Amino acid sequence: MSDFTRVSRRAALAMGASLPMAATLGSPARAAAEMKGADMAQHRRIKLGDFEVTTLLAGTAAREEPQTIFGMNVGADEFAQISEENFLPTDKVQFFFTPTLVNTGSELVLFDTGLNPEGITAAIEAAGYTADQIDKVIITHMHGDHIGGLMGDAGETFSNASYITGAVEHNHWASADNDGFKAKVAPLAEKMTMIDDGASPASGITAMAAFGHTPGHMTYMLESNGAQMVLIADLANHPVWSLARPDWEVRFDMDKSAAAQSRKDVLGMLAADRVPMIGYHMPFPAMGYVAARDQGFEYIPMSYQMML
């Protein structure tokens, strides 16, 4: 390299460094652009064989004191250590509510409905569909954040759809004197079909029992043209405090022992078979993989693998 090249490069750097100040001194100030606030997309679509699978962000919510929700059976020091290792705050947790649309080519199937009709309708429309295009609504379980979008002040949200849910789940809530069930599910009784473990509510979709979170909580296997994906619903509600530590108790799990065993069984299968998953409460877009690690599992969010 010549001395001329070195000098020219140094001179160029010096000139570049002086430009912002010169520009500021010689030009009038421009008005600052307004702050937009944090934001994220409302949907993410991938191909799965001949299917199109679209995750829908129907809402988010922050909650304080996360150890009152996750890791209830471990000490505060252990909870803090695991959180710090994973760059997580211990004073707050962010929840995501992620229904899923599956277009099989012959039917448009919606899994779960979010917190309310407004949220799920907006998410569906952002993805390019309308509520009246939904052919089937499958309810994985009947907690309020999964059935909330079924009915509103205007009545039925999905007027052209039929409804499917697990028989064990439906029968539990039907006898539980639950306000959410009575307001959101009971009015749809004539259009509701109850299924059991192993049933196929639509072509390429198979119900898989994963009881514990609720008495009849279901996960679902999607299969098309040799490709597979599992909707785990609320099997694991957090990528670290639930998935990575399947034995940690979760407040919302109605049978905590059964829920932990279901996590180990299903997550173990996903890790062994390298099958991708969608988790209703995973960070959006809620799609990824599971790998066996240490005392539990590691959640590996999707990057570009599912887009190829």
N, C-alpha and C positions, 0 to 999 in steps of 0.2 A: 504494500500500500504506500503511495507517495505521500510526502509531506503536504503537498497541495490538497490531496484528498482529505487528510486529517484536518487541516485548517478549514477547509470548506465545510466539513461536517460540523466542526465546533461553531463556526460562524452561523451556520443554519440553525443549530440548536439555540444559540443566543438570540437570534432574530425571532425564532418562534416563541421563546419565553417572553419576549418583550411585547408581542403583538396584543395579548388580551388587555394589558394596561393601556397601551396606546389607543386601542379601539374604544376603551371605556372613557378615556379622557377626551377623545375627539368626537364622540357620538352621543346623542341624547339617550337617556335610559329608556328601555322598553318596559311596558307594564308586565309584571310577572304573570305567568300562566296560573290559573286557579288550581288548587289542590283537588284531586279527584277522589281520594279515599281508596282504601283497599278494595279489591274487586277480584272476581274469578268468573270463569265461564259457567254457564248453566247446564251444559251437556257435553258429553264426549261419546263419539260413535266409532265403533270398530266393526270389522268383518269377522265372523266366526263361521268358517265353512261357507255355506250359502245363506246364513243368517246375517242380519245386522243387529248389533247389540248397542244400545244407547243408554248410558247412565245419565240420570237427571238430578240436578241439585235442586231439591224442592224446598230447602231451607237450611239455615245454620243457627247455632245458638251457643253462647259461652256460658259455662257454669263455674262457680267458685268452689273451692275446697274439694278438688278431685278425689282425695283419698276417702271422702265420705261416699264415693261412688265406686272406685276401683281399689283393689288391694286392701280390702277391709280386714283381711286376716293376716296382714304383715305389719311389722313395726314401722313407725314413721321414718326411722333412719334408713331402713332398706328401701322404702318407697322413694325417699329423697335421693338415694344413691343411684338407683336404676333410672330415675328421671333425669338426673344430672348427666349420666353416661349417654343418654339419648337426647340431650339438649331440650328437655321438656321443663316448662315451669311447673311448680308444685302448688301454685295458688289458683290456677285456672285451667280449664280444659275446653276445647272447642269441639262441639258436636256437629256432624254433617248428616243430613237426611237425604238418602239417595235411592229413590225408586229406580227401576230399570225397565226399559222398553226392549222387547225382542220382536223383531220383524222376521217371521219365518218364511216370508214370501207368499203365504196364503192367509196368515193371521197376524194381527198386531196385538201383542200380549204385554200387559203392564203388570209388573210385580210391585205390590205395595203402593200406597197413595200419599205418603207424607203426612204433614200436620194438618193441612186444611185444603179445601178446594182451590183457593186462590193460588197457593204455592205450586201445587201439582199442575194446574192448568197452565200457569205461566211457563213452567219448565217444559211441558209438552209442546207448547207453541214455539218456544225458543228453539226446540229441536226440529221444528218443521212439520209438526202434526197438530191435530185438534182432538179434543176429548171425545168427540163423537165418532172418531175413527177407531177407537179402542174396541177390539173384538172380545177380549177376555181380560179380566182382572184377577190375578192370583194373589191371595193374601197369605204371607208366610206365617204370620201370627197376629194376634189382635191387640197388641199394645197401641195406645192412642196415636203414636207417631207413624203408624203403619195403616191405620184405618181412617185417619182424620180427614182425608180427601175424598172419601166415598160419598158423603152427603153434605149439603150445606143448606143455607136458607132457601135457595132456589130449588132444592130437591136433589135428585140423583145427578152426580157429576158426569158419569159415563153412561149416557142414556141408551146406547146401543150395545152395551157389553153384557156378557154373562159373567158370573162370579164363581170362584173356586177357592176352597180352603180345606185344611185338614179337618177330618171328622173329630179327632180327639180335641183339637183346639176349639172348634166351634162348640162342641158339647160342653166343654169346661166353662166358656164365657157365657153360654146361654143359661147356665144354672147359677151364675155368680152374682146376679143382680147388679151388673156393671152398667153404669150410665153410658159409657162410650159404646158398648155393644148395642144397647137398646136404641141409641140415637143413630148410629152409623151402619150397623150390620143387620139388625133385626128387620128394618123396613125392606131389605133386599132378599128376604127369605125365599120368595118364589123364584128368584133367578140364581140362587146359590146352590152349587154342587159341592158335596163333601167327598173328600178322597182320603186314601190311606197311603202308608209308606209303599213306594214302588209304583204308584199309579202314574199314568201319563196324561196330564191335563191338556196337552197339545202335542202335535208331532215334534219329536226331538227334545221334549222336556219331560224329565222324570223327577218325581217327588222323592226326597230322602229324609227320613225322620232324623231329627237332631234335638230331642226333647231336653228340657232343663231350663232354658231361658223362660219359656212358658211350657205348660203341660203338653202342647202339641206342636211346638215350634218345628217348622220344616225348612230344609234347604232344598235347592233344585239344581239338577244337572242339566246343562244345555249340551246337545250334541248335534253337529251338522257336518256332513261330508268329511268325517274323520277328525274334526276339531271338537274339543270339549272345553267347558267352562262351568264353574259352580257358583251359584248365588248363595252365599253363606248367611244372608240376612243378618240376624243379631247373634250369631254363634260367637263371634268375638267383636266387641264394641270399641276396641281401641288397638292400634297397631303395636303398642308396647305393653300397656297396663293390663291387657287382656290376651292378645294373641301371643306376645313374647313370653308371657307368664300365665299359661292356661289354668294354673291352680289358684291364681289370685281371685278372690271372691268379688263379684260384681253385684251391686245393690239391686239391680233390675232383674237378676236371675232368680226366678221363683224357687227352683230347686238347685241350689248352688253346687252340690255334689254331682248331680246329673249333668248340669251345664258344663262343668269342668271336664267330665268324661267325654261329652259330645265334642268339646273343643279338641281334645287330644285325638279322638278317633278321626274326625273329619279333616283337621289340619294335618294329621299324620298321613292321611291318604293323599291330600293335595301335594304335600312335600314329596312323598315317595313316587307319585305318578307325574309330578311336574305339571299339574293341571292349574291353569290360571283361575282366579276367583274375583268375585265382586262382593265387597262387604258394605252393608247398608250404612254403617257409621265410620268407615275408613275415610281418611282425608281424600277429598275429591280430586280426581275422578273416580276414586274408590275401586280401581282395578289394579291387580298385581298378582304376585306369586308368593308362595310360602316355602321357606327352607327350614329344615330342622337345625336348631342351634341350642347348645347348652341345655338349660332347663326347660326349653320350650321351642319356640319357632321365631323366625325372622320374617317380617313383612317386607317384600321387595316391590315397591310401586312400579307400575308399568312405565316404560320410557317409549321406545319405538317398536318393541318386539311385536305388539299386537296390531301394529299398523302395516306390517309387511305382507 
